Amino acid sequence: MEKIIEEFLNEYLKRGVYSDRETLINILTEVTLLLRKNKDKSLEDIIDLIIKDNILEFEEIRKKYGVPGYTGSISVNKINVKMYGGNINYLGEEMPINALFDIASMTKFYTQVVSYNLIKEGIFKREDKIKDLDNRFVNLDDVTVDDILTFGTTFQTDGRISDKKTIDEALNTLYNVKATALGKWNYNDMGMMIIKEVMEHLTGLSYQELLDKYIVKPFNLLDTHIIVPRSKFHLITGTPNFDKGNINDATANAVGGFSGHAGIFATSDDLVKMAKMVRESGIDRDSYTKGKLNDAIGVMGNVYIANSEGLNKSFVDKFEPNDTFAISGSTRVNLASSRDAIYTVLFNPSSMSMEDAKMRIEKINEERKKENKAPLNPIREYEFDRNGKMVKYKLIDPRQIFPVDSMADVVSHVAKTTLKLRFLDFAVKKYDKEYQEIDINKKGL
């Protein structure tokens, strides 16, 4: 086994990895010890043992932060694992294997993929100015497509879009947006909202039609939606507005329910499939290639990449290869993709009840008061005018309830499990180059 570890590491390290060799060896040794202790077990049984700790951690996190449920997937060559458990929402319904998660800012990556396709087709160029492409953006004189795609711009609007009551008011605020800085990385929602409007304007296609044309149909995605069919409302999670088929984002809801920065619902299976197809298309090169404005962010300015500080700066751990990129959403969802592996980590804290959310934030604010910190207010109810009727929505911002450090810890654990499965796949192929694909669906406690 030591020889196989050495062979695997020699190939793995050639790809570039920030982790030291000793750390990697320790992780892989855990697999060899497991194999020695379970010589009579099937490959499926070995995989079950490898992912067991991950499921236990998912369950611990779920209980600690009041998260109703979760789904996590790992795909490594011929090994496909799905871990799921808990409830789809606070009503006590079990998490289904095909739950539709509100993926929040992971939507930005889909908008980027559409943009790259339109650039490839010559619809616009990176150096084109936004105002020249779409004169509704009257104040964006010097902002280019490249500034938008690299997140190299800071924006300012006249009031918050989410405070407007009608779609027309919200869009008018967007069209009058101003750029207050250029050339410095700034993570924001505004850029993807702008490029979404520009793409619709230039092509004559709606955002939904653009997604269908460049992602959903060519990638054969069966459960990726911005408008969820009513027959699938029971599969929606990750938002307190699941009964309306709407997401957990006031800004996107203000402009009609979705925008270029948020609005997509997708299953774990579709997320994995999307990442595979993006990788095969070659678009992912700008995802894992370091951008000019932030060494933990790719050329696509909303995508995390491998870096020397690992999870301290990114959602890519140091023992992941340098061709890895990760995307993340505020609803506590993550996806990471590399040349040979993809994994998802999907929680649904925003599907807890408003009462539970209020109780939890009260406890958090009690502790903050002791530390002389200002109270948090991540929970609210609001309404928008929809065709003359005021419709009520809810917002539960899980970032205050479910700390990012805990999310990073879970991501790190899944990344470590992915490395173990990479090695297991490598070792099995040494003895059986034609072994059959394995699909394992494991339900939590």
C-alpha positions, 0 to 999 in steps of 0.5 A: 500500500505504501507503494500505491500511496507514493504513486498516487502522490507523485501524480497528484502533486504534479497538478500543484497542491499547497498542502505539504506531503506529510499531511496528504500521506496521513490522510491517505494512510487512513484509507490503507488502514481501513482497507487492511482492517476490512479485507473481506468487505466489498468496495461499496462497504469500504466507501460506506465506511469512508463517508460515515464520519461525513454523515455524522458531521452533517448531523452534528451541524444540523442539530447544533444550528437548527438546520432542518436538513442537508444533502452532500454529493461527491463524484470521483471518476466512477465513484458517486456518493450522495449523503442526505438527511434531516428534513426539507423544511420545518414542517417535519417532511424528510429530506428527499433525494432530489430536493431543489435547493435555493443556491443563492449566489451560486447563480452568479456562476451560471450567469458567468457561463452564459456571458462566456458563451455570448463572448465566444459567439461575438455578441459582445467583447470583454472590452466593450463598455456597458453603456455602449451595449445598453444605454439604459445604464446611463451612469456607467460611462467607463465600466466594461464587461471585463470590469463586471465579470472580474468583479472589479467595480464597486457600485452605488444605487439611490437606495436599496433595490430590495426596498422598492415596492414594484418591479419598475421601481426596482429596475429603474434603481438598477438602471441608474446605478453608479460606479464608485471605483474601478480596478479593485475587487469587490464582491457584490450582486450588482454586477451580475444583475447588470450583465443579466439585463445587458444579455437580455437586451442584446439577444432579445432572449429572457434570462430563462431562455438564455439559461435553457439555451446555454446550460440547461438543454446542452448540459441535460439538466433535469431539475434546474429552475428559476421558475419552479413548476408548481408540481415541484413546490414540495421539493423546494428547500433553502428558503422560507418562501418555499410555499410561493416558489420564491427564493431567500433574496429580497433584491432578486424578489424585488425585480420579479423573483430572480436576477443574474446574482440569485434565483436558481433552484437546483438539485445536487445531481444537476449541480454535479452535472453542470460542473462536469459539463463546464469542465469539459467545455473548457470554460472552467479555466477562468474559474481556477486561474488566478485573477489580477485583483485577488489571489484567492479569486479566479479570473471569474471574480465570484469563484474561489480558487486554491491558495496558500492560506486555504480556507482562511481566504477561500472555500478551497482547502490546501490539500485540494489540487490547484485546478480546483474552483469553488462557488458558494451561496449565502443560503449555506451551499457550496460546490467545488470542482476539479479535473477529476472530482466534484462535491457539493455541500448543501444545507437549508438553514433558511427553511427553519421556521421564523419562530425558531430563527427568531429564538436563535438570533435572540440567543446570539444577540444576548451573547453579543450584548455581553461583548458590547456588540451591536445586535443582528437582525437577519430576519424580516418580513416584507412585501412587493406589489405584484400586478396590483396585489401586495405579496408577502415574503420572508427573509432568514439570513443564515449567515448570522445563524450558521457561522461561515467558520463552521461551514468551512469546517464542513467543506474541509471534511468533505474535501478530505473525504473526496481526497480519500475517494480519489485514492481509493479509485486510484488503488482499485484501478490498479487491480481492475481497470474496468471496474463498474461505476458505483452509485451510493445514496446514504441517508443520515440518522 
